[in-house]
Structure formats: C-alpha cells, structure tokens
Amino acid sequence: MKRRVVISAAIVAGLLLCSTMGCSTLGYYSQSVRGHLSLLSKQRPVTTVADDEAVDEKRREQLQLALEIRDYASKRLKLPDNDSYRQYVELGRPYVVWNVVATPELSLEPLKWCFPIVGCLSYRGYFKRAAAEAFAEPLKQQGNDVMVRGVRAYSTLGWFDDPLLSSMLDQGSLATAEVIFHELAHQIIYAKNDTVFNEAFASTVGELGVKQWLIDLHPERLADYQQALGRRDQFLQLLRGTSDALRALYGSDVSDDEKRQHKQVILARLHSDYEALKQRWDGFDGYDQWFSTPVNNARLISIAVYRDRVPDFMRWFDACGEDFERFYAVVKRMGSMAQKQRHQVLTGSADCAI
C-alpha cells in the first residue's frame, strides 16, 4: 500500500533544538537539520518553475495544477493560508525521507522515540535511506519486527513554510491533492505524544478534501475516486482483521514458540484472503506492491496509525454539518484534552457543540 504522507516531527525537533539550544553532536538532530535546510536551499517559486520552458511540459502542468490545489485548500477547505507548498524542490529521488517503524516480535505496540517540543513518536525519519537502514539493523538484531519505508512528504507543523516536492507530484493529481490537504491539516492541530490522533485527523482531511475538490471542480472523476476508496476500505478492513487476530494471539497464554508459529499462519491467511478479495475486484491488483516485501507487525501498525481512527473523525465531520471550520474547531478542542480523555471523546458520541 502506498503511503504518501507523513509528519516528520523529528525534523521540527532537530531544527528547533539546533536553533534555540545548539547541537553539540553530529547525529540524528544534525541530519534532520541538514536535510531540511538542503531542501530550502534548492527551492524556487512554483510559479517560476511552472513558467520555465526548460522544464518538462508534464512537470509544468503538474506544478500548475498543484498551485490550483494549494489555492483551493485555503479558499474552500479553510486550511492555513501561508507560503507552504508555494516553493518547489526537484528531489531527483522518489522519496524525501525514510521512516523506521519497529515493534516487538510478539506485539503490535510500536517502539517510540521521544524528543523535546514534539513529544514521543512511533517512528524515526531520515533523509538518507542508508542512515535509516543503519538505524533499523540493530533493532532487527534485537528481534524486533522492523520496517523502513520511503515517504513522499512531511510537515514542519507550521513552524516553517514547507516546500512542494517532486515526490508529491508523481502519483497523479488525486494523490497530489490528498497529500497537500493532509500536510496542511497538520498545521491546524498537533497533539503532543499522540501520533494516532494527528495522523488520522490529517488523513481524514486529505480524503474529505479530495472528495470536495472533485465535487466542486471535477465531478466526472468522483465515481472512480469513490470506487477506489471502496477498495481501499476493504483492503484496510482485511489488515484490521489480521491485526485483531494477532493481538488476540499475542495476549493469549500459549507459549512464545506457539505464538511464533501461529503468527505465520495468520500472516499466510492474509495473503490468501487478499487474493480472494482481488477476485471481487475483477482482478484489480493495485495493492500487490504492498505484499512485495514481507508483512510483519511494524508494517501493519504503520497503516493502523494513519487509518484506524479515520471513521471516528468522519463521524465528527458529519456531526459538524460537513462544515470544515466547525470540524477543525472541535478537533482543536479535543487536542487540548488529556490523551485518554481525547480518545474517549473521539470514539464516543459525536456532538459538534462540545
């Protein structure tokens, strides 16, 4: 499954630490600062690049559309109106950052890394794949399930004006719109130590934004998008069922050896269930790539972080009369709550008047 968006909050931590406290060592914070500043040094106004005849025509068309999407985000979806995604960087690579996610072998609880200012996160991001893999290797040797995943965008949460990246353009116009809406949503609310809340909210805004964009400007494409969402929901339900089965197994009283054996049975069943699901899709194979690397706890939890709470946010959007500003306001109120209360409210009865 292609993951297009991620908030690399560790980059924010590194930038803020280095600018306010000073960096005494080269290392994780240092690479995050160097990586981000390297992007900023290469950026050019999107309008300039889009008008440059030396640039490939397809890229210029993508950039012009991205500008229209960016304007739509603020005018129609009421997302922050600032200079984010109005400067452009050609990366020359498919991903901007590589994230490392890890869980114990017999658990679906991700390992977390904590940073000043942004709190604890269930991943670490690196601007170089080799650095991400070097960090991941000891985790694997310790027996953890580990995933290294390339991501196409990140947000600095409004502390800086984030550039539009070439990696955000190469998956088609719908993906470009969704990632811009998603990343701008991170500038509305950031709940410290709550990756699930933050990412599910942004994913909700990304999906709702694309739907509204199609309704307003490209209604002829809406049916195809809704069909794609339907397939995605069925695929995610398949992953949730697998995760539920694994959680039950890991929490059972059987021995660790038995858990390891049955874990493989459950993961094998996921593959066969997916093949059956494809038959219902008349052979659509858009998620085959997700199975090109071994499925493990880390890969399952990385999807769950983004998607498991999206239906709850959708209920709240409906309760707010499908009004984006009212929806953002109630989510901000949730964000100010203690984490336990926040999730109780989110998963409870939706009332936009809270």
QUIKA-V79213 format. One record per helix or strand. SS is the DSSP state (@ for helix, = for strand). FROM is the first residue (numbers start at 1). LEN is the number of residues. If there is no record, write none. Layout:
ss:SS from:FROM len:LEN
ss:SS from:FROM len:LEN
This chain:
ss:@ from:9 len:12
ss:@ from:28 len:15
ss:= from:44 len:2
ss:@ from:46 len:5
ss:@ from:57 len:19
ss:= from:87 len:3
ss:= from:97 len:7
ss:= from:110 len:1
ss:= from:113 len:3
ss:= from:119 len:3
ss:= from:124 len:3
ss:@ from:129 len:13
ss:= from:145 len:7
ss:= from:164 len:2
ss:@ from:166 len:3
ss:@ from:173 len:13
ss:@ from:195 len:23
ss:@ from:219 len:32
ss:@ from:256 len:25
ss:@ from:288 len:5
ss:@ from:297 len:11
ss:@ from:310 len:10
ss:@ from:324 len:12
ss:@ from:339 len:9
